[in-house]
Amino acid sequence: MDKKLWVPIGMLAIAIVGIIFVSQVGVMPTDTKIIDLLHENKQSLLNVIGIVGAGIARDENNYIIGIAVYVEGNLTDIQQIPSKLEEFTVYIKDVAETSEFEREQMIIRNTYYHLLTVTTDKTLYQHNDTITITIKNESNKTFTFGNSVYDLHFEKWNKTSWEFYTGVIGLDVITPLDPTETAQIDYKLGRQMEKPFPAGQYRVITKGWVDQNGQGIPLWDDAQFTVE
């Protein structure tokens, strides 16, 4: 080859390498992009009842495959969760089926998860029994509810899923539950003639929110019981 050609060829090669280098420098790493994206969408994701947190989804070889959204089982309306965030696929995972290590790797999280608790005085009742429901704030922040009975309602298991059964009637007033405070509600099963509580499996759910940096973060918990 003519030696005179080596100079332009060499310069061309250097230019190509330079272009590739510059383009690569400007490319944001995938994990960094997902982290930024989750922080941008933090409020909209955590506003969905049942979402515990979100992080980076990886396959069995530890390669990044998208975004993992961790939910609490049957308490989450899956339809409210986007299937994608920008170019990243969203994978929905039940938090109860994940490892402690995976939960620790969440990028965003509902820091008040499991700090609102609801319990019942028994797990087995007869029709027309009175159920005592205890709601407790386990945190150092005030929790808020949309009515005087802490937004309590009952759901019934229909052998395939939970479905709304009846609400607990209360006053439509904003009700606070102060740090470490406990509240109790007594409810007679079958007090409403049209909702007699026949034999079956039920759960009672409470839903509220806590103010975090001027934004309301949802709170929830449930307790299951059986009517014979």
C-alpha positions as a Python dict, from the first residue, in 0.01 Angstrom:
ca = {
    (1, 'M'): (0, 0, 0),
    (2, 'D'): (123, 349, -80),
    (3, 'K'): (274, 501, 234),
    (4, 'K'): (100, 828, 151),
    (5, 'L'): (-233, 656, 228),
    (6, 'W'): (-130, 565, 583),
    (7, 'V'): (-170, 920, 710),
    (8, 'P'): (-535, 977, 607),
    (9, 'I'): (-628, 621, 708),
    (10, 'G'): (-467, 673, 1048),
    (11, 'M'): (-643, 1005, 1095),
    (12, 'L'): (-974, 846, 997),
    (13, 'A'): (-924, 566, 1248),
    (14, 'I'): (-844, 814, 1524),
    (15, 'A'): (-1154, 1017, 1436),
    (16, 'I'): (-1378, 707, 1451),
    (17, 'V'): (-1235, 603, 1788),
    (18, 'G'): (-1286, 957, 1914),
    (19, 'I'): (-1651, 963, 1802),
    (20, 'I'): (-1718, 628, 1969),
    (21, 'F'): (-1550, 744, 2291),
    (22, 'V'): (-1745, 1069, 2304),
    (23, 'S'): (-2074, 892, 2234),
    (24, 'Q'): (-2007, 636, 2507),
    (25, 'V'): (-1917, 903, 2759),
    (26, 'G'): (-2256, 1063, 2703),
    (27, 'V'): (-2449, 737, 2760),
    (28, 'M'): (-2600, 709, 3109),
    (29, 'P'): (-2555, 364, 3270),
    (30, 'T'): (-2879, 164, 3281),
    (31, 'D'): (-2888, 129, 3659),
    (32, 'T'): (-2835, 504, 3705),
    (33, 'K'): (-3114, 578, 3459),
    (34, 'I'): (-3355, 346, 3645),
    (35, 'I'): (-3262, 502, 3980),
    (36, 'D'): (-3332, 852, 3845),
    (37, 'L'): (-3657, 733, 3685),
    (38, 'L'): (-3780, 576, 4010),
    (39, 'H'): (-3711, 893, 4204),
    (40, 'E'): (-3897, 1094, 3939),
    (41, 'N'): (-4199, 862, 3969),
    (42, 'K'): (-4175, 800, 4343),
    (43, 'Q'): (-4491, 983, 4441),
    (44, 'S'): (-4714, 832, 4170),
    (45, 'L'): (-4593, 479, 4251),
    (46, 'L'): (-4618, 506, 4630),
    (47, 'N'): (-4963, 662, 4595),
    (48, 'V'): (-5097, 319, 4494),
    (49, 'I'): (-5235, 128, 4793),
    (50, 'G'): (-5031, -189, 4841),
    (51, 'I'): (-4705, -79, 4675),
    (52, 'V'): (-4426, -132, 4925),
    (53, 'G'): (-4141, -7, 4706),
    (54, 'A'): (-3954, -43, 4378),
    (55, 'G'): (-3605, -118, 4253),
    (56, 'I'): (-3403, -269, 3970),
    (57, 'A'): (-3528, -601, 3827),
    (58, 'R'): (-3256, -852, 3741),
    (59, 'D'): (-3259, -1201, 3588),
    (60, 'E'): (-3094, -1515, 3729),
    (61, 'N'): (-2761, -1400, 3581),
    (62, 'N'): (-2789, -1062, 3755),
    (63, 'Y'): (-2846, -877, 3427),
    (64, 'I'): (-3078, -575, 3444),
    (65, 'I'): (-3411, -653, 3276),
    (66, 'G'): (-3627, -363, 3395),
    (67, 'I'): (-3798, -223, 3705),
    (68, 'A'): (-3928, -430, 3997),
    (69, 'V'): (-4235, -303, 4183),
    (70, 'Y'): (-4298, -478, 4514),
    (71, 'V'): (-4657, -510, 4630),
    (72, 'E'): (-4847, -657, 4919),
    (73, 'G'): (-5041, -941, 4757),
    (74, 'N'): (-5413, -901, 4715),
    (75, 'L'): (-5428, -548, 4854),
    (76, 'T'): (-5294, -392, 4535),
    (77, 'D'): (-5494, -281, 4232),
    (78, 'I'): (-5251, -409, 3967),
    (79, 'Q'): (-5424, -204, 3697),
    (80, 'Q'): (-5295, 115, 3862),
    (81, 'I'): (-4934, 7, 3805),
    (82, 'P'): (-4787, 98, 3465),
    (83, 'S'): (-4657, -190, 3253),
    (84, 'K'): (-4359, 24, 3150),
    (85, 'L'): (-4174, 332, 3270),
    (86, 'E'): (-4019, 490, 2961),
    (87, 'E'): (-3831, 203, 2789),
    (88, 'F'): (-3817, -20, 3097),
    (89, 'T'): (-4059, -309, 3155),
    (90, 'V'): (-4219, -316, 3501),
    (91, 'Y'): (-4217, -651, 3683),
    (92, 'I'): (-4466, -682, 3971),
    (93, 'K'): (-4347, -892, 4264),
    (94, 'D'): (-4525, -997, 4584),
    (95, 'V'): (-4305, -864, 4863),
    (96, 'A'): (-4383, -1172, 5075),
    (97, 'E'): (-4215, -1394, 4815),
    (98, 'T'): (-3890, -1196, 4791),
    (99, 'S'): (-3569, -1235, 4988),
    (100, 'E'): (-3457, -995, 5258),
    (101, 'F'): (-3159, -902, 5039),
    (102, 'E'): (-3389, -809, 4749),
    (103, 'R'): (-3609, -599, 4977),
    (104, 'E'): (-3304, -416, 5106),
    (105, 'Q'): (-3211, -323, 4747),
    (106, 'M'): (-3527, -118, 4689),
    (107, 'I'): (-3451, 225, 4547),
    (108, 'I'): (-3774, 383, 4673),
    (109, 'R'): (-3991, 248, 4954),
    (110, 'N'): (-4293, 322, 5169),
    (111, 'T'): (-4108, 376, 5496),
    (112, 'Y'): (-4435, 345, 5691),
    (113, 'Y'): (-4515, -3, 5561),
    (114, 'H'): (-4639, -221, 5851),
    (115, 'L'): (-4638, 72, 6095),
    (116, 'L'): (-5018, 83, 6079),
    (117, 'T'): (-5167, -238, 6219),
    (118, 'V'): (-5519, -372, 6248),
    (119, 'T'): (-5613, -676, 6458),
    (120, 'T'): (-5931, -847, 6572),
    (121, 'D'): (-6008, -984, 6919),
    (122, 'K'): (-6065, -1334, 6772),
    (123, 'T'): (-6015, -1516, 6445),
    (124, 'L'): (-6338, -1723, 6464),
    (125, 'Y'): (-6687, -1576, 6504),
    (126, 'Q'): (-7052, -1674, 6490),
    (127, 'H'): (-7313, -1485, 6297),
    (128, 'N'): (-7427, -1178, 6496),
    (129, 'D'): (-7115, -1178, 6715),
    (130, 'T'): (-6955, -843, 6789),
    (131, 'I'): (-6604, -809, 6649),
    (132, 'T'): (-6361, -573, 6822),
    (133, 'I'): (-6118, -416, 6576),
    (134, 'T'): (-5800, -254, 6706),
    (135, 'I'): (-5610, -1, 6494),
    (136, 'K'): (-5265, 105, 6611),
    (137, 'N'): (-5013, 362, 6494),
    (138, 'E'): (-4669, 204, 6548),
    (139, 'S'): (-4477, 509, 6422),
    (140, 'N'): (-4365, 847, 6555),
    (141, 'K'): (-4581, 1035, 6302),
    (142, 'T'): (-4952, 1115, 6305),
    (143, 'F'): (-5162, 905, 6068),
    (144, 'T'): (-5479, 1043, 5911),
    (145, 'F'): (-5804, 876, 5802),
    (146, 'G'): (-6099, 988, 5593),
    (147, 'N'): (-6373, 913, 5845),
    (148, 'S'): (-6437, 853, 6214),
    (149, 'V'): (-6406, 473, 6183),
    (150, 'Y'): (-6060, 478, 6023),
    (151, 'D'): (-6189, 393, 5676),
    (152, 'L'): (-6261, 35, 5782),
    (153, 'H'): (-6436, -201, 5544),
    (154, 'F'): (-6487, -577, 5509),
    (155, 'E'): (-6403, -804, 5216),
    (156, 'K'): (-6516, -1163, 5158),
    (157, 'W'): (-6318, -1444, 4995),
    (158, 'N'): (-6513, -1582, 4697),
    (159, 'K'): (-6282, -1885, 4656),
    (160, 'T'): (-6076, -1711, 4388),
    (161, 'S'): (-6024, -1355, 4513),
    (162, 'W'): (-6123, -1097, 4772),
    (163, 'E'): (-6423, -879, 4695),
    (164, 'F'): (-6574, -582, 4877),
    (165, 'Y'): (-6849, -689, 5117),
    (166, 'T'): (-6952, -390, 5329),
    (167, 'G'): (-6814, -77, 5488),
    (168, 'V'): (-6824, 35, 5848),
    (169, 'I'): (-7048, 339, 5874),
    (170, 'G'): (-6897, 645, 6042),
    (171, 'L'): (-6887, 1022, 6027),
    (172, 'D'): (-6722, 1182, 5723),
    (173, 'V'): (-6463, 1373, 5923),
    (174, 'I'): (-6084, 1369, 5899),
    (175, 'T'): (-5963, 1160, 6191),
    (176, 'P'): (-5605, 1156, 6322),
    (177, 'L'): (-5429, 871, 6499),
    (178, 'D'): (-5135, 1007, 6694),
    (179, 'P'): (-4796, 834, 6736),
    (180, 'T'): (-4825, 502, 6928),
    (181, 'E'): (-5198, 568, 6975),
    (182, 'T'): (-5450, 282, 6963),
    (183, 'A'): (-5817, 300, 6863),
    (184, 'Q'): (-6092, 38, 6888),
    (185, 'I'): (-6411, -8, 6690),
    (186, 'D'): (-6683, -257, 6787),
    (187, 'Y'): (-6895, -388, 6502),
    (188, 'K'): (-7181, -637, 6519),
    (189, 'L'): (-7153, -883, 6231),
    (190, 'G'): (-7482, -879, 6044),
    (191, 'R'): (-7599, -549, 6190),
    (192, 'Q'): (-7701, -450, 5838),
    (193, 'M'): (-7990, -672, 5729),
    (194, 'E'): (-7870, -677, 5368),
    (195, 'K'): (-7520, -789, 5478),
    (196, 'P'): (-7577, -1080, 5719),
    (197, 'F'): (-7219, -1223, 5725),
    (198, 'P'): (-7289, -1585, 5629),
    (199, 'A'): (-7027, -1853, 5698),
    (200, 'G'): (-6702, -1784, 5516),
    (201, 'Q'): (-6364, -1618, 5525),
    (202, 'Y'): (-6342, -1242, 5565),
    (203, 'R'): (-6091, -969, 5623),
    (204, 'V'): (-6121, -619, 5765),
    (205, 'I'): (-5907, -346, 5610),
    (206, 'T'): (-5805, -1, 5728),
    (207, 'K'): (-5661, 263, 5496),
    (208, 'G'): (-5514, 601, 5582),
    (209, 'W'): (-5222, 824, 5493),
    (210, 'V'): (-4926, 1008, 5644),
    (211, 'D'): (-4783, 1341, 5539),
    (212, 'Q'): (-4428, 1317, 5406),
    (213, 'N'): (-4266, 1634, 5272),
    (214, 'G'): (-4605, 1779, 5189),
    (215, 'Q'): (-4722, 1462, 5011),
    (216, 'G'): (-4967, 1201, 5137),
    (217, 'I'): (-4821, 849, 5154),
    (218, 'P'): (-5086, 571, 5176),
    (219, 'L'): (-5107, 338, 5476),
    (220, 'W'): (-5297, 13, 5505),
    (221, 'D'): (-5331, -316, 5689),
    (222, 'D'): (-5576, -604, 5710),
    (223, 'A'): (-5676, -881, 5949),
    (224, 'Q'): (-5846, -1204, 5843),
    (225, 'F'): (-6115, -1394, 6033),
    (226, 'T'): (-6370, -1670, 5979),
    (227, 'V'): (-6745, -1680, 6042),
    (228, 'E'): (-6889, -2025, 6114),
}
